Each structure stands twice: as structure tokens, then as C-alpha cells.
């Protein structure tokens, strides 16, 4: 089932490519007008319905802060009332029990207020813990018995052990801790402490470490509030404020003052406990954090990020305006964490941004926010250079974010515009060929494993993906080419030996690496203008380029997508004369291309690979006498003539035959004589076909008939069942139909005029026929509408290459001269 699925996937991919690029050929110009992004409408509709899940947390923080600030206000009022009115005014006359009750309440409330003011500061350092006291205090209470023994043991653990633990203070919290422990070379000890592991005293670090202080402060507040409620209720219920004698003016308002104080203390403590109850209800029983984590799609490790975000929002609401927390969002929060010096915070930030960047729901908004913040983009690019094994996940997340960011053109320009960005991306492409004899025979490349389990293949894939997306822009292609040692790295990934391509058990990641490197190389080789010319020269000069592609052509029959990409690279490189000769001179390349082009047993869904091979051969034979000679040595002329009958192959077969007739040496005349056998097929195609096929057949006819005498040509016309008058009429109709040059068939009028000139040269009677058909008028119309479009054999985008030696107006003048000299 897996094999069937992979085949179907390749079939769909090939068909999709063929539909998108069916008209893409070097023999006609391609418009440079950019297409709109196809997902524009879906993005707008999705964004309009999008709601940020973290809004639930910021609203929760706002409600908690209202409880907190109200309780704090009442506590402050009660404190002022007690110190100014009670202890200041009635301290001497107060009953002993009231005096000590007020004193105790003030002390415990002062303790609670102090604890509350510092609790959030310590809770920030405890958000790495799974069992956080501030969030899950009930769970912490249930597990307290299990840790009691270890607590007492740790009290007597010397400070030296703490130092040993702190050597890995910057170690990132992961689920798969075993991976971090497997590295042979641990991180260099950090120069600073991690706040969550700081021992406040030389002994007893478990109790006095910052990760547990927040738990202590939390329970201290609960105990204080409970004690305050008990004392206040006792006094309010009993009203035992001492004996107040009638007429005693010093004690007449004492009962009311005490009632007010105990009422304020009770209200404040109740509000605080209501806040905690609401907190526990939403977090523990309603599982608000888990719900938001699920909606944010952050996965199992996302709870740490959600907790940290909630504490930050709550702190802002408590310490500032209650509305300050509402201004927070997960993306901005994560971007702020990237600038932290703590690897834990950096990890949280990159995890959030990575997940939001790859999510269909949040991707567009997230990438937009990141893209407009240049400092964040620079930070992500800087992270690509972090090769410490303990920072692997941070580096990977940064690479994934940049791969998504580079998908948007404007963002791609920003990424590429950062100084050193290409060098940082190049650092992801770490590979090394095995020096072993067996590996050399297999032809595999293996990643460098400085540390066991380090995912170099993953970084290779991401690096190639980022470069591929950046290469969509012309200027970025130039930057890639100018980056030192980057092109050789890319080409090294195209290396695939026989075992890799034919092995049934090969991992998809290895084929994916080859595929992505070929896609990138194709984009670089197809760059237009002077940049493209320079890139094609540099690519073809690297000695492994053509030989790597040859191996793919030879052994890659199970991977048609990879083969097609390789052939497209050859076609693009063949735009340059020197590269054309290099490709033809590399042993076996032309042979493998013909094996693919003329192979009748290739499945139908791979027909696009055969078409691409034919176009590559036509390009290699263009203006290259040496390549034409090499093709003739392969003895494929008869098979090429037979291919003219195949609807799939005849266009490129005609192009190859025409180039062989045009550019072969004179001593090959007799060998090419066999091409005349194709004349009847060519004539019938001219009379019956349209557009591109007719163009190539007219061009081939003008070359094939050069090998025929007048008598032999008459025989060919008879075999085709066509008269010369009918052919002449068809040529005039072609010129009449194409009154203006067409980008789809830019050489149609030229080829028609060339064939007409040959007909008038070989038989004077044809001059009268053309004259009677109005050929002179059509030729004069061609003179008035000639264009540079008709002056070139091939095109790179809208740029013409390989100019025809004879301008079209010279051909028209020759034809007009023949008509007038009858």
C-alpha cells in the first residue's frame, strides 16, 4: 500500500507540473508578469473568522486582577483604619483580646500583602515546572508527601553539588531528555546562574531555591487569609469588645470602629479566597490552560508556554492598569522572548512562533507580524548559526519559521537583505562524503555527526527549502551565487548513486534532499539576464554537476520527478555555449537522454520526462557541431524519424533532426541523407497540423529538402499524396494567418519563407504558382511587421538568445527577388 501511495503521489506531482509548465520551453519567450498568489481569497476569508485563543487567558487575567486589586484596596483601607483609628486612637482603651487580635490580623495581612506583591516575581521562575504551585496547588498538595523525604535530604546537601548542577544551567527543558544526555561534548558551563536553580543558602537548596519560593508564598497567603477570616468572624460573632460603661466618652465609638475593622478584614480575606477559588476552578477543573493550549495547537510542551504567557498577562494587570494584559498576544510575547539571554525563554519563543507559523489558522497573521519586525528576523537568522547540540531545537524552530517566512516575496527580500543571511543559511547545509571504499562504491553522502543523534538531515532539508523559496526572486539568486562555497554545497546534495536511487528501502528523506537540491539548482539555472548567465557558467564549471545528473538519468527510473528536474537543469544550462559543450562532452549524458526520450516502455504518467528529455536534446544539438557529431555516432537517426509519427515525441524529434541537418559537418552529408525518408511525414503534418507542430515541421522541411534533388523531391510529394501547388498554397495561407509575429510560434513565418525560397530555387514553375497566390503581397506585409521576436532561436524568459545569422528581412528580400526575376 505504501508503494502504491508513493506512485500515485508522483503521478499527481508530474501531472501538476506538466499542467503548470506545459507551455514552458526555451524555444518561445515566456512572460515575466507575476501571477497572484492563489490563496489570497482563502487567506482573507480565514483571517476574518479567526479568533485568538489566548484572549481567554487575558480576559481571565483581567477578572482575577479585579478581585486582586479590590482585595488589596480593602486591605489597605483596613490597615489605615487600624493604625490611625484603632491603634492610634483606642490603643490604650482597647480590650487585651482586641488589641492582640488586631495586631495579629495586621501582621498576617501585612505578611499576605508582602507575599502577594512578590509572588508573581517568583512564579515567573517556576513556570518551567510541570507541577507549578501557583497554577496547580491542589496537585502540588497531593504530591507533597512524596517529596518530603527528598526535601529533608536536600537540606544537608552541600553547595558543591549545586555548582555541579548549575554547570548545565542553560540546558533546555525537553521531553526527550535522553537525547541531550547522549551528546559526547556537553555545553561549555554557563557564566551565569539560572534563576530557577539558584540556592539562596549554602544548605537546603530544595527549600530555598527560587522554583519553590513561589509555592511557599502561595500557601503563606492562603494560611494568612484563612487566619484572618477565623479571627474576624470570631470577633464579629461574639462582640466581646470589653465592658463599655455608660458615659465613658473614650470608649463610646470603640464598638463601631472595631466592627468596621473586622468587617474590612473579613471582606478582604473573602475576596482573596474567592479569587483563589475562581483561579483553581478555571485552571484545575475547567482546564482553561489545557483548552487554550489545544486551540493554539502547541502540543504537550505548550503548557509551559501558556503558563508563562498567563503569568505575564496577569502581572501586567496587577502591577499596572487592569487593561494592560488585554494588549498582549502570543506572537508578540514569543517575539519578546527571542531577545532573552535565557535559552529556556528562547526555546519557548521559538516553539510558539514555529507552531503559529506552520498552522493554517494562524500562519498569515504570524508571518505578517514577524516580517515587519526586522530585529526579530535578524534574531532568527542569527539562530541558524547556533550549532551547540543543546540548542538544536531552537535552531530547528528558527529554520522552520524562516522557511515559512521566505514563502512570501516581501518577507523573502527582507530575509535575504540581512547582512550575512546567506552565510547563516549555508551553515545548515552540513554534509560530508564518506571516505570509506564501500561508501565510494555506493556513491552515498553522509552527514557529519559531531554528536550522536543530532539531526543534520533535518537542517539540510530546511536549508534547501529556505534557499528554494528565496530563489524565487531574481536578485536573491544572484546573492546565492555570490555566497562563498554555497553553490558547491547545493550541487553536492544532488549526488545520488545507483544504490540510493534503486534501493527499495531508501528513506524518503534522502530522496527529498536530492529533489530539493535539484529544484533549487533548476531555479538558479533558469535565472534570466546577466545574473542567469553568470550562474549557469558557475554551475557548469563545478566538476560534479553534470556527472551527478548523469547518474540520476542512468539509475533514477523509479524517481521520475527527480529525473525531470535533472533534465530541466541540463536544458537551462544548455542556454550557454560553453555549458552545452561541457554537457555533450560528459560521457553518457546524450546516450541517457536518448534512452529516456525513445523508451517506449516508460509508463504513460512519465511521458513528461520523455518530453523534457527531447527538449534537452534539441537544446544540446543547437549550434553545436560537436554535439551533433556525438548524436550521429549514437546511430539514432532511424528511431528519430520513427518518432515523427508519435504524437508525444514528434515536436522535439523534429527539432533534433532540424538541428542535426543545420549544424552537422559537411562530411556527415551522406549519413544525414537518411533523414529524407521523413519527407512524406513532414509534408502531411504541414498540411494537417496547426501551431507549434506545424512550425517545427515547416522548419524541418526546409532542411530536409536540401538533401533532395528535384526528381527525388517529386517522388516524396507523390508518396505524401500532396502536390507542390498545394504546399505553396498552404505556405501563403500561413503567412496570411500570421500577419503579425506570434510569441507562441515565433519562427513560423521565417520557416515558411525558407521553404518557399527552396521551392522557387528547385523549380521555376513554383515562382508562377506563388505569384498567382499573392505571395508578393504577403511578403511585403512581413517586411512591415518584422520584430526582434523573430530574430532568435531560443529565449531565456523574455530575453532572446542565439540570434539567427540571416535576419528575416533578408529572407523576405531574397524571396521577393526570386518572384521578380521570373
Secondary structure as the mmCIF struct_conf table of DSSP 4:
data_model
#
loop_
_struct_conf.conf_type_id
_struct_conf.id
_struct_conf.beg_label_comp_id
_struct_conf.beg_label_asym_id
_struct_conf.beg_label_seq_id
_struct_conf.end_label_comp_id
_struct_conf.end_label_asym_id
_struct_conf.end_label_seq_id
HELX_RH_AL_P HELX_RH_AL_P1 UNK A 2 UNK A 20
BEND BEND1 UNK A 21 UNK A 21
TURN_TY1_P TURN_TY1_P1 UNK A 22 UNK A 23
TURN_TY1_P TURN_TY1_P2 UNK A 26 UNK A 27
BEND BEND2 UNK A 28 UNK A 28
HELX_LH_PP_P HELX_LH_PP_P1 UNK A 33 UNK A 37
TURN_TY1_P TURN_TY1_P3 UNK A 38 UNK A 39
HELX_RH_AL_P HELX_RH_AL_P2 UNK A 40 UNK A 48
TURN_TY1_P TURN_TY1_P4 UNK A 49 UNK A 49
TURN_TY1_P TURN_TY1_P5 UNK A 53 UNK A 54
HELX_RH_AL_P HELX_RH_AL_P3 UNK A 55 UNK A 80
HELX_RH_PI_P HELX_RH_PI_P1 UNK A 81 UNK A 86
HELX_RH_AL_P HELX_RH_AL_P4 UNK A 87 UNK A 89
BEND BEND3 UNK A 90 UNK A 90
TURN_TY1_P TURN_TY1_P6 UNK A 91 UNK A 93
BEND BEND4 UNK A 94 UNK A 94
HELX_RH_AL_P HELX_RH_AL_P5 UNK A 96 UNK A 126
TURN_TY1_P TURN_TY1_P7 UNK A 127 UNK A 128
BEND BEND5 UNK A 130 UNK A 131
TURN_TY1_P TURN_TY1_P8 UNK A 133 UNK A 135
HELX_RH_AL_P HELX_RH_AL_P6 UNK A 137 UNK A 142
TURN_TY1_P TURN_TY1_P9 UNK A 143 UNK A 143
HELX_RH_AL_P HELX_RH_AL_P7 UNK A 144 UNK A 155
TURN_TY1_P TURN_TY1_P10 UNK A 156 UNK A 156
HELX_RH_AL_P HELX_RH_AL_P8 UNK A 159 UNK A 166
TURN_TY1_P TURN_TY1_P11 UNK A 167 UNK A 170
HELX_LH_PP_P HELX_LH_PP_P2 UNK A 171 UNK A 173
BEND BEND6 UNK A 175 UNK A 175
HELX_RH_AL_P HELX_RH_AL_P9 UNK A 177 UNK A 181
TURN_TY1_P TURN_TY1_P12 UNK A 182 UNK A 182
BEND BEND7 UNK A 184 UNK A 185
HELX_LH_PP_P HELX_LH_PP_P3 UNK A 186 UNK A 190
BEND BEND8 UNK A 191 UNK A 192
HELX_RH_3T_P HELX_RH_3T_P1 UNK A 195 UNK A 197
STRN STRN1 UNK A 199 UNK A 199
BEND BEND9 UNK A 200 UNK A 203
HELX_RH_AL_P HELX_RH_AL_P10 UNK A 205 UNK A 208
STRN STRN2 UNK A 209 UNK A 209
HELX_RH_AL_P HELX_RH_AL_P11 UNK A 210 UNK A 238
TURN_TY1_P TURN_TY1_P13 UNK A 246 UNK A 247
HELX_RH_3T_P HELX_RH_3T_P2 UNK A 249 UNK A 251
TURN_TY1_P TURN_TY1_P14 UNK A 252 UNK A 253
HELX_RH_AL_P HELX_RH_AL_P12 UNK A 254 UNK A 280
HELX_RH_PI_P HELX_RH_PI_P2 UNK A 281 UNK A 285
BEND BEND10 UNK A 286 UNK A 286
HELX_RH_AL_P HELX_RH_AL_P13 UNK A 288 UNK A 296
TURN_TY1_P TURN_TY1_P15 UNK A 297 UNK A 297
TURN_TY1_P TURN_TY1_P16 UNK A 300 UNK A 301
HELX_RH_AL_P HELX_RH_AL_P14 UNK A 302 UNK A 319
BEND BEND11 UNK A 320 UNK A 320
TURN_TY1_P TURN_TY1_P17 UNK A 322 UNK A 323
HELX_RH_3T_P HELX_RH_3T_P3 UNK A 324 UNK A 327
HELX_RH_AL_P HELX_RH_AL_P15 UNK A 330 UNK A 338
TURN_TY1_P TURN_TY1_P18 UNK A 339 UNK A 339
BEND BEND12 UNK A 341 UNK A 341
HELX_RH_AL_P HELX_RH_AL_P16 UNK A 343 UNK A 358
TURN_TY1_P TURN_TY1_P19 UNK A 360 UNK A 362
HELX_RH_AL_P HELX_RH_AL_P17 UNK A 363 UNK A 371
TURN_TY1_P TURN_TY1_P20 UNK A 372 UNK A 372
HELX_RH_AL_P HELX_RH_AL_P18 UNK A 374 UNK A 383
TURN_TY1_P TURN_TY1_P21 UNK A 384 UNK A 385
HELX_RH_3T_P HELX_RH_3T_P4 UNK A 389 UNK A 391
HELX_RH_AL_P HELX_RH_AL_P19 UNK A 392 UNK A 405
TURN_TY1_P TURN_TY1_P22 UNK A 406 UNK A 407
BEND BEND13 UNK A 408 UNK A 408
HELX_RH_AL_P HELX_RH_AL_P20 UNK A 409 UNK A 417
BEND BEND14 UNK A 418 UNK A 418
TURN_TY1_P TURN_TY1_P23 UNK A 419 UNK A 420
HELX_RH_AL_P HELX_RH_AL_P21 UNK A 421 UNK A 426
TURN_TY1_P TURN_TY1_P24 UNK A 427 UNK A 428
STRN STRN3 UNK A 432 UNK A 433
BEND BEND15 UNK A 436 UNK A 436
HELX_RH_AL_P HELX_RH_AL_P22 UNK A 437 UNK A 442
TURN_TY1_P TURN_TY1_P25 UNK A 443 UNK A 443
STRN STRN4 UNK A 445 UNK A 446
BEND BEND16 UNK A 450 UNK A 451
TURN_TY1_P TURN_TY1_P26 UNK A 452 UNK A 453
HELX_RH_AL_P HELX_RH_AL_P23 UNK A 456 UNK A 470
TURN_TY1_P TURN_TY1_P27 UNK A 471 UNK A 472
BEND BEND17 UNK A 473 UNK A 473
HELX_RH_AL_P HELX_RH_AL_P24 UNK A 474 UNK A 482
BEND BEND18 UNK A 483 UNK A 483
TURN_TY1_P TURN_TY1_P28 UNK A 484 UNK A 485
HELX_RH_AL_P HELX_RH_AL_P25 UNK A 486 UNK A 492
TURN_TY1_P TURN_TY1_P29 UNK A 493 UNK A 494
HELX_RH_AL_P HELX_RH_AL_P26 UNK A 498 UNK A 502
TURN_TY1_P TURN_TY1_P30 UNK A 504 UNK A 505
HELX_RH_AL_P HELX_RH_AL_P27 UNK A 508 UNK A 525
TURN_TY1_P TURN_TY1_P31 UNK A 526 UNK A 526
HELX_RH_AL_P HELX_RH_AL_P28 UNK A 529 UNK A 541
BEND BEND19 UNK A 542 UNK A 542
TURN_TY1_P TURN_TY1_P32 UNK A 543 UNK A 543
HELX_RH_AL_P HELX_RH_AL_P29 UNK A 544 UNK A 555
TURN_TY1_P TURN_TY1_P33 UNK A 557 UNK A 558
HELX_RH_AL_P HELX_RH_AL_P30 UNK A 560 UNK A 573
TURN_TY1_P TURN_TY1_P34 UNK A 574 UNK A 575
BEND BEND20 UNK A 576 UNK A 576
HELX_RH_AL_P HELX_RH_AL_P31 UNK A 577 UNK A 585
BEND BEND21 UNK A 586 UNK A 586
TURN_TY1_P TURN_TY1_P35 UNK A 587 UNK A 588
HELX_RH_AL_P HELX_RH_AL_P32 UNK A 589 UNK A 597
TURN_TY1_P TURN_TY1_P36 UNK A 598 UNK A 598
TURN_TY1_P TURN_TY1_P37 UNK A 600 UNK A 601
BEND BEND22 UNK A 602 UNK A 602
HELX_RH_3T_P HELX_RH_3T_P5 UNK A 604 UNK A 606
HELX_RH_AL_P HELX_RH_AL_P33 UNK A 607 UNK A 621
TURN_TY1_P TURN_TY1_P38 UNK A 622 UNK A 623
HELX_RH_AL_P HELX_RH_AL_P34 UNK A 625 UNK A 633
TURN_TY1_P TURN_TY1_P39 UNK A 634 UNK A 635
HELX_RH_AL_P HELX_RH_AL_P35 UNK A 637 UNK A 643
TURN_TY1_P TURN_TY1_P40 UNK A 644 UNK A 645
TURN_TY1_P TURN_TY1_P41 UNK A 647 UNK A 649
HELX_RH_AL_P HELX_RH_AL_P36 UNK A 650 UNK A 663
BEND BEND23 UNK A 664 UNK A 664
HELX_RH_3T_P HELX_RH_3T_P6 UNK A 666 UNK A 668
HELX_RH_AL_P HELX_RH_AL_P37 UNK A 669 UNK A 672
HELX_RH_3T_P HELX_RH_3T_P7 UNK A 673 UNK A 678
HELX_RH_AL_P HELX_RH_AL_P38 UNK A 679 UNK A 688
HELX_RH_AL_P HELX_RH_AL_P39 UNK A 691 UNK A 704
HELX_RH_3T_P HELX_RH_3T_P8 UNK A 705 UNK A 707
HELX_RH_AL_P HELX_RH_AL_P40 UNK A 710 UNK A 720
TURN_TY1_P TURN_TY1_P42 UNK A 721 UNK A 721
HELX_RH_AL_P HELX_RH_AL_P41 UNK A 724 UNK A 737
TURN_TY1_P TURN_TY1_P43 UNK A 738 UNK A 738
BEND BEND24 UNK A 739 UNK A 740
BEND BEND25 UNK A 743 UNK A 743
TURN_TY1_P TURN_TY1_P44 UNK A 744 UNK A 747
HELX_RH_AL_P HELX_RH_AL_P42 UNK A 748 UNK A 762
TURN_TY1_P TURN_TY1_P45 UNK A 764 UNK A 764
HELX_RH_AL_P HELX_RH_AL_P43 UNK A 765 UNK A 772
TURN_TY1_P TURN_TY1_P46 UNK A 773 UNK A 774
HELX_RH_AL_P HELX_RH_AL_P44 UNK A 775 UNK A 785
HELX_RH_3T_P HELX_RH_3T_P9 UNK A 788 UNK A 791
STRN STRN5 UNK A 792 UNK A 796
TURN_TY1_P TURN_TY1_P47 UNK A 797 UNK A 798
STRN STRN6 UNK A 799 UNK A 803
BEND BEND26 UNK A 805 UNK A 806
HELX_RH_AL_P HELX_RH_AL_P45 UNK A 808 UNK A 820
TURN_TY1_P TURN_TY1_P48 UNK A 821 UNK A 821
#
